[in-house]
Amino acid sequence: MAPPARLQVVAAAPPADAGEQALDLVFAALADPVRRAILSQLDGHELLVSQIAQHFDISLQAVSKHIQVLVRAGLVAQERTGRISRCSLTAGPIFDAAIWLNRYSKYWQAQFDLLAATLGDIDRRGRAKTRSKRTTSRRKGRPMSGA
């Protein structure tokens, strides 16, 4: 007789609210270097898709797909006039991502504080060692080096 089947309970993730979904789209869009380069080009400029595409060694269609990912994430606004499409940067979602990341700055700051304390200790030890060598040299009647 076979052992009874085990029931596995899997906890479902709580449904993400609209803000979390928007943040997911922003981080997914920013994960690709081509899309980050597109955003850099658009910083302070309104460009045609063809103008953006000329900076990449990929097809116009591939650039258009990257732009659509940026549009869905709210990072790029696209204005169409017939077949002409102008793109501009929309910085709001980047600001929202920066706010989210800033929540974790306390952890980074703790690491910087630890690094500063460690470097301070190393510096103090080095100065104490240098003073000790100078004192020892004077006692033995030798001239101080560097003086």
C-alpha positions as CSV (number, residue, x, y, z in Angstrom):
1,M,0.0,0.0,0.0
2,A,1.3,3.4,-1.0
3,P,1.8,6.1,1.7
4,P,-0.8,8.7,1.8
5,A,-0.2,11.8,-0.4
6,R,1.0,14.8,1.5
7,L,-0.8,18.0,1.1
8,Q,1.6,20.9,0.5
9,V,0.4,24.3,1.6
10,V,1.9,27.2,-0.4
11,A,1.3,30.7,0.9
12,A,0.3,33.0,-1.9
13,A,2.0,36.3,-2.1
14,P,-0.4,39.1,-1.1
15,P,-1.7,41.0,-4.1
16,A,0.5,43.9,-5.0
17,D,-1.2,47.3,-5.0
18,A,-1.0,49.6,-7.9
19,G,2.1,51.5,-6.5
20,E,4.0,48.2,-6.1
21,Q,3.1,47.1,-9.6
22,A,4.2,50.5,-11.0
23,L,7.5,50.1,-9.1
24,D,8.0,46.6,-10.5
25,L,7.6,48.0,-14.0
26,V,10.1,50.8,-13.4
27,F,12.7,48.4,-12.0
28,A,12.2,45.9,-14.8
29,A,12.5,48.7,-17.3
30,L,15.7,50.0,-15.7
31,A,17.2,46.6,-15.6
32,D,18.2,46.7,-19.3
33,P,21.2,48.8,-20.3
34,V,19.7,49.7,-23.7
35,R,16.6,51.2,-21.9
36,R,18.8,53.1,-19.5
37,A,20.8,54.5,-22.5
38,I,17.5,55.6,-24.1
39,L,16.6,57.4,-20.9
40,S,20.0,59.1,-20.9
41,Q,19.4,60.3,-24.5
42,L,16.0,61.7,-23.6
43,D,17.2,63.6,-20.5
44,G,16.4,67.1,-21.5
45,H,15.5,66.2,-25.1
46,E,12.4,65.3,-27.1
47,L,13.5,62.9,-29.8
48,L,12.1,60.9,-32.6
49,V,12.3,57.1,-32.3
50,S,14.6,57.1,-35.4
51,Q,16.9,59.6,-33.7
52,I,17.1,57.4,-30.6
53,A,17.7,54.3,-32.8
54,Q,20.7,55.7,-34.6
55,H,22.8,55.4,-31.5
56,F,22.3,51.6,-31.2
57,D,23.5,48.7,-33.2
58,I,20.0,47.1,-33.2
59,S,17.0,47.4,-35.4
60,L,14.5,50.2,-35.3
61,Q,11.9,47.7,-34.3
62,A,14.0,46.5,-31.4
63,V,14.4,50.1,-30.2
64,S,10.7,50.6,-30.5
65,K,10.0,47.6,-28.3
66,H,12.4,49.0,-25.7
67,I,10.6,52.3,-25.9
68,Q,7.3,50.6,-25.4
69,V,8.6,48.9,-22.2
70,L,9.6,52.4,-21.0
71,V,6.2,53.8,-21.9
72,R,4.4,51.0,-20.0
73,A,6.6,51.8,-16.9
74,G,5.6,55.5,-17.2
75,L,9.2,56.5,-17.8
76,V,8.7,57.8,-21.4
77,A,5.9,59.8,-22.9
78,Q,5.2,59.2,-26.6
79,E,3.4,61.6,-28.8
80,R,2.4,60.3,-32.3
81,T,1.6,62.4,-35.3
82,G,0.8,60.0,-38.1
83,R,3.8,57.7,-38.4
84,I,6.1,60.1,-36.5
85,S,6.6,59.3,-32.9
86,R,8.3,61.8,-30.5
87,C,9.5,60.6,-27.1
88,S,10.3,62.5,-23.9
89,L,11.5,61.5,-20.5
90,T,8.9,61.3,-17.6
91,A,11.0,61.5,-14.4
92,G,8.1,60.9,-11.9
93,P,8.5,57.1,-11.7
94,I,12.2,57.4,-11.3
95,F,11.6,59.7,-8.3
96,D,9.2,57.1,-6.9
97,A,11.9,54.4,-7.3
98,A,14.4,56.7,-5.6
99,I,12.1,57.2,-2.6
100,W,11.7,53.4,-2.3
101,L,15.5,52.9,-2.5
102,N,16.0,55.7,0.1
103,R,14.2,53.6,2.7
104,Y,17.2,51.3,2.8
105,S,19.8,54.1,3.0
106,K,20.0,53.5,6.8
107,Y,21.7,50.2,6.0
108,W,24.1,51.9,3.6
109,Q,24.8,54.6,6.1
110,A,25.6,52.1,8.8
111,Q,28.2,50.5,6.5
112,F,29.7,53.9,5.7
113,D,29.9,54.7,9.4
114,L,31.6,51.3,10.1
115,L,34.1,52.0,7.3
116,A,34.8,55.5,8.6
117,A,35.4,54.1,12.1
118,T,37.7,51.4,10.8
119,L,39.7,53.9,8.7
120,G,40.0,56.1,11.8
121,D,41.4,53.2,13.8
122,I,43.9,52.4,11.1
123,D,45.0,56.1,10.9
124,R,45.4,56.3,14.7
125,R,47.4,53.1,14.8
126,G,49.6,54.4,12.0
127,R,50.3,57.7,13.8
128,A,51.0,56.0,17.1
129,K,53.4,53.6,15.4
130,T,55.2,56.6,13.7
131,R,55.5,58.4,17.1
132,S,56.8,55.3,18.7
133,K,59.5,54.9,16.1
134,R,60.5,58.6,16.5
135,T,60.7,58.3,20.3
136,T,62.8,55.1,20.1
137,S,65.2,56.7,17.6
138,R,65.7,59.7,19.9
139,R,66.5,57.5,22.8
140,K,69.2,55.6,20.9
141,G,70.8,58.9,19.9
142,R,69.9,58.5,16.2
143,P,68.6,61.5,14.2
144,M,65.0,61.3,13.3
145,S,64.3,60.3,9.8
146,G,62.8,63.0,7.6
147,A,63.8,65.8,9.9
